[in-house]
Amino acid sequence: MYFDACRAIFVTPICGNPSPYKHILLAASLLTLWATSPIQAEETWKLVENLDGKTRQVSTELKVQGTMRVNPDGKKVRRYPMTLDGKYVAIERVLGATTAVRHYETAETHSTANEKPLDDKLPTVKRLIAVDTSGDSPILFSPQYTLTRQDLELISVPGNPAVLAKLLPAQPVAEGQTWSPDDQALAQVLGIDAINNHEVVATLTEVDSSGVAKVSLEGKVSGAIQGVATEIELKGRLNLDTRNKAITWFAASIKEDRSIGHALPGFDVTAIVRTQITAAEAPSELEDDQLAKLNLQANDGSQMLAFEGKKAGFRLMHDRRWHAMAETPKQTVFRMVADGELVAQANVNRLTNMKAGEQMTLEGFEAEVKKALNERLGQVVDASQAVNSQGLRELRITAVGTANKMPITWIYYLISDDNGRRYSTVFTFETSLAEKFGQTDRSFMSGFDLMETAKPTIAQDTQEENSEQPKLISAKVESVEKR
């Protein structure tokens, strides 16, 4: 608690005639008091946030405007105007230094890309979101249901209130004093993976009479997200209530020029984010008896994302390294990006139906794989069959070979049911990346399931059948240059 008060100086009458020595002592004492008085000393402030056990309402508005860049053919870059308006209202209960849980009352966006409107809203059953900040980056997940990529991107907003306090200085500062925010803290607030260098300066501009410390942030950032370079100009403000030790307001203008990535488009946009934070009462969804039923610590299972290929009629779950790149009734393309590197591509293809009760043999599937790879094939190294967790028949073939003089590994799956429905999935990656790829194909395919609403497709000609084979990819990427 800050008290704006001065020490009182009391003067008492002295009996008799004081000696000159006593006059000297009195003068020295008064000089010492004057020199140490708070009126003259520079006052410093310890800027900290303490939210343990507190509940707060977080209200955020997000506005984005600019240009999106894509190059679907890998050659010509296309630019589309884009806008986004987002509104978020959540009640957040802080359970510990690295754990919080939110219940979103509102989480919705209205966006346009190339003048095509899109409205997005967090489903009601997924309004309860846990926040884990124990790692290098904050992790948002649903402890009850599996999020989709769209759900995750919807609630991943710059200025996450769970990490704002990391921008504050470790040592006390005076009004007008500056400091450089920690790289990791700045990356987390901006929602990027890493910072190569930055020139952001934070300043304690004022502590007003009510004890609210006002901090400004301004500067440039060179960083990366999923291995893609991004240049950011930041201008921001935050208010910290020093009496209650809580950030109450954050606003920022974030101008970003992001390159096109392996799984993300490029952007040249300006985002304006405004967040107001106030004390609140916990709703029933955040009461102890309800939270006791949930696992609020992030793990591999809780971080899985759900995908529904409604056009092609299948669903699956995948880890966050996989991104859906394109979807048609015949083919869905995924890319796996890890630590900024393009590791693999997976093509899920809907094949023509067989007659009910008919199944392709493992030997027949292996022959089809050899025919598809043709001169690129070196050898088939593994062939197996099983029934997956959804009761579907699964054939799996692993082959190695070369393409464009580069060693390549292919893993083929054929999934089928008793009604004749068939899907193939082909994982393609450079053999040198086999260790990084690991057993990812098995976790990707373990929950593969068919949707009842899917309608059978009929191939029109041989050329269409051949189009079901995956395009070869080069999984090498240039590292982000350190600036």
Helices and strands as residue ranges (DSSP letters): H 20-36, E 44-45, E 55-70, E 78-94, E 99-113, E 116-121, G 124-126, E 128-132, E 139-141, H 149-155, G 164-167, E 173-174, E 178-179, H 183-190, E 194-198, E 201-207, E 212-225, E 228-241, E 246-258, E 266-279, G 284-286, H 288-291, E 305-309, E 314-318, E 322-327, E 331-338, E 341-350, H 362-373, G 374-376, E 377-387, E 393-403, E 406-416, E 422-430, G 431-433, H 434-437, H 440-446, E 449-450, H 462-466
